[in-house]
């Protein structure tokens, strides 16, 4: 009985031992499972934190990239030689995107080490934009304008984009019949080119498109303002010509200025003399000389220029030669977005073709 009791006691102890061991085993298993779960959670948390750190690092790199590119540099006077050639609506608006103070204006120097790594990328963008700006599709011009304004946020104060904004606005104004809207386009373009002039003074295309816009605006203002704008126009055309004497369009612009002056009425000259101390003078011969220079330098058959040669010849009473130029104009390429040039050619041919 004692043996049985001892066995029973042993068995009970064994069972308790097994149960205790099993309990310990399960307890240890449970503890290890909890540890594994904790480790998995920690790894997931660490992975999330690492992803966030990577994102933060990328943002810091982007910010550093922008700050490095927008670091003020002295305007490069050789810039125009290296370049072949909103929505902000005022001069300060175009410059404020870059945190540029109007008293200390700078612009992106695209000849730094970073841009040297991809020298063709910038020129490819400009070439694409220029090709689209020459199209006669208003929607395309508007899309180009929007893209240029977006680029100005990435390249604030850059004259290459700013003067092209002016050019796009001029294209839109040229195709617009509403006087108020036309003037709005022109003023926006003038603001953009004015911004460019504040950061670079020796870029021929900046001076050219500033003059183009001023000249177009002068047609919408009173005579007194027109004379004032005319002086600004001539000044910037002559600066542009001094920087790029082989630009056919600049000779065309100077020819237009001379043609307008030659056609001033006597009382308009008197008013101009009273307002500005002297009366502007020019002749149709001087205008014609510039248009012939344009014909010589132009890389295409420019319809508007040939029309102006014909108009000069008519004013000089050389009607036979004028008719010849009018016929040549019909075969040329028109750069404007409307049909006014073709209509004027047809009208003049009907009037003078008998010569």
Secondary structure, 3 states (H helix, E strand, C coil): CHHHHHHHHHHHHHHHHHHHHHHHHHHHHHHHHHHHHHHHHHHHHHHHHHHHHHHHHHHHHHHHHHHHHCCCCCCCCCHHHHCCCCCCCCHHHHHHCCCCCCCCCCCCCCCCHHHHHCHHHHHHHHHHHHHHHCCCCHHHHHHHHHHHHHHHHHCCCCHHHHHHHHHHHHHHHHCCCCHHHHHHHHHHHHHHHHHHHHHCCCCHHHHHHHHHHHHHHHCCCCHHHHHHHHHHHHHHHHHHHHHCCCCHHHHHHHHHHHHHHHCCCHHHHHHHHHHHCCCCCCCHHHHHHHHHHHHHHCCCCEHHHHHHHHHHHHHCCCHHHHHHHHHHHHCCECCCCCCHHHHHHHHHHHHHCCC
